[in-house]
Amino acid sequence: MSKLRPTGEATPRTDPLVPGADVLSGRLRRAPENFLTPEEIGQVGKGRRDFLRASFLAAAGATAAATLGGRTAAAATDTAGDPDILNPTPWGSSLGQPVAVNPYGLPSKHERGLVRRQSPGLTQVAAASVSFAPLQGLFGIITPSGLHFERHHQGWQDIDPTRHRLMINGSRPEFVKTPRVYTMDDILRLPPVSRMHFIECGANTGMEWGNVAVPTVQYTHGMLSCSEFTGVPLRTLLEYCGADLKAAKFILAEGGDGSSMTRTIPIELVMSGEVMVAYGQNGEMLRPENGYPLRLVVPGVQGVSWVKWLRRIEVGDRPYAAKDEAVHYIDLMPDGQHRQYTSIQECKSVITSPSGGQQLLDKGFFTISGLAWSGRGAIKRVDVSVDGGINWTEATLQTPVLSKCLTRFTLPWNWDGRPALLQSRAMDETGFVQPAYGQLRAVRGTRSIYHNNAIQTWQVAESGDVNNVQIL
Ligand code: MTE
């Protein structure tokens, strides 16, 4: 699409809470959810992306129209005489619930719309599918474990940890002097490391290669999560087994589920000490959906290499050309050839609020907020544009800013009520700058699935509705 006229300007980075600033004016309606009816979901046929796109867009439009009345009402709310200030509240004048009603704590019932969601019609069966993390409703950089995205090729299992085993062997006997089988008890006794890293499926944003396909950031970018992982460096385990780390060139990681998930990983990544055999996630054991009791953590590399329910590591001297690297997870190029083993997740960012499906209820002050990440190191800088890439303002990076980890950025913005085009553009410590769609497509074409790291645009209409659009 062509560039629209310039619009509300990014607010200079002064304290927004200055006297006279109308900081309460910019209110936001969160993304609508469950906007497809069961009938519409039923009509979604075998991988019919066009239907999917049309039904998403129609549904998003219908929802926006239906809520315009609510917008007027919300804008007219007068806090003078507010009964929630003047009257005793039920929660301030009654006995609360006792401790341990929920032995494992749950989110507030008022937050029940914030859940992982499946994209209707994307896959044939739910056991070989994806659920997307609700990025639009998360703060900071850590994904709550219960909202971590899921990608399973043959469903998830809740494996009995007392029966789980991890075998380490060589493709030739000389590669591993003492092949070993570890129990979970063996692994839990070893000195642990804990590190925060993002995991992104290589197919994240994959539906958007050709055109706008889905309405919200949950579906465009929600195959992305970030946790503190705890475990043992794979290098340490290989050294315990007497692996010949000079002769070895690659390892093969194998999952214990029924999907025959096996992936080749170059030995340099293992030697860096970053690759981890992890059992901990955000201070507790991994969730079953995320590989309990053991998964491989391969920082910076696409999610498919983070083998879950990890049961075997083989040390070898050549790539294994397993099915999930020879025929799947390959990049289709415009000339019909494929790129294999392109596993690093390049520098990328997205504004999570305001984002598609949300609605700005008033003009005035907003905080633009989003996430940036790079598989090659730390984020150096994020620029934000509110006029579709004509002008850029440097955003503030929240600390911590860590290598191969999500980084939260923010920028104060005064919306003047005119159409706006919100974009973020990240740069990592190697100097790599996130490309625009035109730049990415010039090299990669439009028919790929994987590794789409193009700049995302959210269009804010005069009505306040936020929509997914693409700018070349
Ligand atoms: N490991 C096994 N054993 N089986 C799988 O289906 N899916 C892979 C990877 N590891 C998979 C697996 C893919 S494609 C991705 S993107 C990540 O796990 C997703 O991890 P998550 O479900 O914890 O988000």
Residues whose N, C-alpha, C, O or C-beta is under 5 A from the ligand:
A	BS01	MTE	F149 E150 R151 H152 H153 Q154 C201 G255 G256 D257 S259 M261 E289 N290 G303 V304 W306 V307 K308 W309
